[in-house]
Amino acid sequence: MKTDAKCEICGKPATRFLFAAFVCDDESCIEKARMERGGPGGHKKRDLSELLGDG
């Protein structure tokens, strides 16, 4: 992981890369990154809605 990465939610030093985002250990930051990504399977839901013409 990049050593100078900052949490994309709060700006603290990042310790993880989850849900296509650098995040710190704060559970609220992790949850927000998950929801911004679309929740569980969000990228697949987006692909399916595009395929079906719903998005």
N, C-alpha and C positions, 0 to 999 in steps of 0.2 A: 504494500500500500504506500501511496505517497506520504512522506513524512510531514509535509507542510500542509496537508489537506485540512480544510475546516468543515465542520458540520454545515450542511447546506440549509439546515433549519434554524439553528441558533448561533452559529459562528464559532462555537468552541472547537478545540482540536478534535478532528475526526479519529475514531478508533476502529471504524468498520465501514465496509461498502456493502450496503443492503438496498434492495429495491431500486437499483440504478442510481443511488445517491450515496455520497459520503455523509455519515452520521456519527454522532458521539454515542455514549452509552446511555443517555437519557431515554427512558422508555417512551416519553411523549414525542421525542424527535423521531424515534424509530417508527412509531405508529403513524405520525404525520407523513413520513416518507412512504410508508406502505399505502396509505390512502391516496397520496398524490400519484402513485404508480397505478392505482386502480384497484387496490385491495388484492386478495388472493386471486391469482390468475388474471389480473387486470389487463396485461398485455394480450392475452389470448381472447378475452372478452372483446377488446377493442378490435382485434383482427376479425373476429367473427361478425361483429356488427358492421364493419366495413364490407365484408364479403356479402352480407345479406342486404346491404344498402340502407341499414338503419343509422349509420354514423356519418 
